[in-house]
Amino acid sequence: MLRAFASLFFYGRFFVPFSRIGLARRQRGWQAYPERLDGQTWLVTGASGGIGAAIARMAHARGARVLAAARSAEKLAELVRAAGGGDRMLPMRVDFSSIADTRRFVAELAGRGERIDVLVNNVGLLLDRFQLTAEGFETSFGTNLLSHFVLGEGLREENLYAEGAVVINMSSGGMYGTPLRLAEMAARSAREYDGMAAYAMHKRAQVELTRAWNQRWQGQPRVYVMHPGWVDTAGVQTALPGFRAVLRRHLRTPEEGADTALWLGTTRPPLAPEGGIWLDRVLDPEHAFALTRKTAIDAAQLHGFLAAQARATGG
Ligand SMILES: NC(=O)c1ccc[n+]([C@@H]2O[C@H](COP(=O)([O-])OP(=O)(O)OC[C@H]3O[C@@H](n4cnc5c(N)ncnc54)[C@H](OP(=O)(O)O)[C@@H]3O)[C@@H](O)[C@H]2O)c1
């Protein structure tokens, strides 16, 4: 009952900014910007569907070379076909729920001598039941957070970021509902697992990981965190069918959800000292409720936690 009230409050609080209504309001203030991306290489994770596919298509249409990473060979082949074939949309098969496969992918990129201008850490999912990967991680933790950490760090260790590169972490407005806590982040048993709480925690952690990387990397690359609003994708249809049924008319298209990633990757605005999270080309505060500021760990501690989790897989 309490949870139902909390959900109602949350959805009511964010209905306007996260729906197409908020997008329409903010679009009024948008300025044209140079959108050509010729000569750049964009690496997009979760690129075979939803928002990731939209980012891949939009970057490709503006002239970028796109490394489109996901699991499904068929969906990636369709992305390449829709882009007109050619050699600027490259399908890359990776399973980001596996840290070993994420490391293999980094090694593959290094072996090919890739130089990445924009990394979009987009892959993410919300599960309704507890699943462990072969490496012993809860699947959504591995996919939503630990693989992002391993990929982002791996590209830097291998010196694969181009000069002036940027990383864009795809969070979610769901993170506004939670402070950062380690307990929910990487559940070890079904008993302690709540898929929605875990997802929100991973998305809050991406905000803090962005801060940690900016503190450590000092702008090479520069790291942004954004969220796309509420977007009608296969992921939402599977994970939140009731939410989609009620709000369908107000959900954004994948292209609308992707816009801020394109804008960030193209305009690369200066980093704000206070942090923040981007939505519709505007830097919003990281907290909407006083409750979520009460956190037991900070960005550096989160970084240490993720590094230890990654080391536990042998890296
Ligand atoms: N949709 C929304 O309203 C919304 C709101 C807030 C935040 N977001 C965030 O935006 C991101 C994209 O969401 P979406 O709604 O577009 O998701 P989606 O429709 O479920 O698409 C997810 C993509 O990720 C790929 N993927 C899933 N698991 C993977 C894995 N283990 N390894 C490699 N690729 C994997 C899927 O393709 P394969 O099956 O081919 O691997 C697919 O291309 C997520 O991080 C999500 O949390 C979405």
The ligand as a Gaussian input file, in Angstrom:
#p B3LYP/6-31G(d) Opt

LIG

0 1
 N       12.883000       3.658000     -22.002000
 C       12.814000       4.519000     -20.989000
 O       11.763000       5.115000     -20.700000
 C       14.029000       4.785000     -20.157000
 C       13.898000       5.695000     -19.088000
 C       15.015000       5.968000     -18.320000
 C       16.224000       5.379000     -18.607000
 N       16.317000       4.499000     -19.652000
 C       17.615000       3.865000     -19.893000
 O       17.965000       3.964000     -21.253000
 C       18.725000       2.813000     -21.623000
 C       18.096000       2.169000     -22.834000
 O       16.771000       1.801000     -22.498000
 P       15.746000       1.220000     -23.575000
 O       14.393000       1.459000     -23.007000
 O       16.094000       1.708000     -24.922000
 O       16.089000      -0.350000     -23.464000
 P       15.663000      -1.550000     -24.419000
 O       14.546000      -1.190000     -25.298000
 O       15.454000      -2.718000     -23.493000
 O       16.970000      -1.810000     -25.273000
 C       18.095000      -2.276000     -24.607000
 C       19.203000      -2.581000     -25.601000
 O       20.281000      -3.135000     -24.846000
 C       20.664000      -4.386000     -25.404000
 N       21.062000      -5.252000     -24.306000
 C       20.322000      -5.695000     -23.265000
 N       21.054000      -6.483000     -22.477000
 C       22.293000      -6.533000     -23.021000
 C       23.491000      -7.170000     -22.674000
 N       23.573000      -7.981000     -21.608000
 N       24.586000      -6.992000     -23.441000
 C       24.530000      -6.222000     -24.561000
 N       23.411000      -5.573000     -24.937000
 C       22.309000      -5.740000     -24.180000
 C       19.455000      -4.897000     -26.160000
 O       19.798000      -5.637000     -27.314000
 P       20.235000      -7.161000     -27.406000
 O       19.066000      -7.951000     -26.927000
 O       20.541000      -7.308000     -28.860000
 O       21.451000      -7.336000     -26.576000
 C       18.839000      -3.577000     -26.644000
 O       19.478000      -3.167000     -27.839000
 C       18.800000       1.922000     -20.399000
 O       19.993000       2.154000     -19.696000
 C       17.624000       2.385000     -19.568000
 O       17.803000       2.141000     -18.194000
 C       15.255000       4.184000     -20.418000

